[in-house]
Every structure is written in C-alpha cells, then in structure tokens.
Amino acid sequence: MGAVHNAKSTELRRPSQSWGDGVCLRRHTLNGTTVVSVTGELDASNIHHLTDYARQCLTRGSSLVLDLSQLDFLGARGIQSLFAIADECERSGIGWALVPSHPVSRLLRICDEQARLPSVLSIDEALERVSPMARMRGLLQLVTKSR
C-alpha cells in the first residue's frame, strides 16, 4: 500500500476500527506520529467514538494528527470533543494538529474564534507542525517572548 494522503513518508498500518453508526476511525503511524483518520459523519449520537478513540492513541512522548479531511459532517458537540482532546494533549505535553474538511472548517470558524485548535491544511503540514524540531522552535519562541 502507498502512503496515505500523498504524505512524503512511509506508513505503518495498524488494525482499522469502525462503527456502524455513520463513522469510521482508522489509526496509522507516519514518521512516529499517530494519525487518526475519520470518515463519515459525527454528531451527538456517535461523537464519543472520536473522543474515546483519540484518547486511546495519546502516548506521552508521541504526537497526534486528527485527519478529519474526509469527514462529511461534524455536529456542534464535536467542537466540545475537539476541545477535550486539546486539553488532554496539553496536560500530557503531546503535540497535535487537526486537518479539517470543508464542513469542519466552517464550524471551526464559528466556534473556535481564538484559533485554540491547531488547524492546518494537510497531513504534511500537520506532521511538520508536530515534529520535534517544530515543537522546539515553539518553545524557543516562548522563552524569547517572556524575556
């Protein structure tokens, strides 16, 4: 199998997980980063699948990319789930990024006005954002700004 989403790296496939209630979640690893890809529709009836699955993927010392680029619908409760994932990543010191679909981007523009959720345009951009070098640059910028 080739690389997912034209990423510039090789992938290691892990078992796919899916649910019959309108959503499919899959996990794989790219450059040491866990990528969770979500397809279908997420609403109040099944959003817990995303929250639970993402939490299972959080590992100290690793990073996470939520690929929602193929998601057809994200209900308002989905934003709460994304904020919960953001909080957990922050508490655990895990770098993460989100690749939204067009419908998800619209919801983010309305519900995340402070851009708290780290939204990027592609898997490659997400991998760059969560890379150890990018995280180190971010820490250096914080130190420089605090002086």
C-alpha positions, -999 to +999 in steps of 0.1 A: +000+000+000+012+035-007+014+065+016-018+080+029-029+114+016+002+118-005+024+121+026+061+121+019+068+093+043+061+056+045+033+044+067+028+015+091-007+002+091-025-008+123-058-025+125-087-003+114-116+003+137-150+012+126-185+016+139-218+010+120-234+042+132-221+065+105-184+069+114-152+051+107-120+057+126-086+044+115-052+047+130-017+045+114+017+059+121+036+084+099+071+095+109+065+084+145+032+104+147-001+087+153-026+097+126-063+092+133-084+094+101-121+098+105-147+094+077-185+096+077-205+119+100-200+128+137-230+140+156-243+138+192-251+101+188-216+090+179-191+117+189-180+097+219-163+073+194-139+101+184-131+112+219-126+077+232-105+066+202-083+097+202-076+092+240-065+056+233-040+070+209-024+095+232+010+084+243+034+105+262+064+115+240+045+110+208+023+133+187-011+131+172-028+142+140-065+141+136-073+138+100-109+150+095-103+159+059-128+133+047-154+140+074-188+149+058-204+164+089-193+175+124-221+184+148-218+212+174-209+186+201-179+177+180-163+210+189-165+201+226-148+168+218-120+186+200-115+210+229-114+180+253-087+163+231-068+196+230-069+199+268-057+163+272-029+168+248-019+200+266-019+183+300+001+154+287+026+175+267+015+159+234+019+180+202-011+176+179-027+191+148-061+189+131-067+186+093-103+197+088-127+190+059-146+220+044-177+214+067-154+211+097-135+243+087-169+262+086-177+250+121-142+259+134-146+295+120-178+299+141-169+280+173-131+285+176-127+322+170-095+323+192-080+295+170-073+274+200-075+242+179-043+237+158-059+235+124-037+230+093-043+224+056-027+190+050-013+159+066+022+170+056+017+204+073+004+186+104+034+163+105+057+193+102+038+212+129+041+183+154+077+173+145+102+176+174+120+204+156+089+225+152+080+219+188+115+230+199+111+262+178+078+269+195+094+265+229+123+288+220+098+315+208+080+313+242+113+317+260+123+347+238+089+364+242+090+360+280+122+380+284 
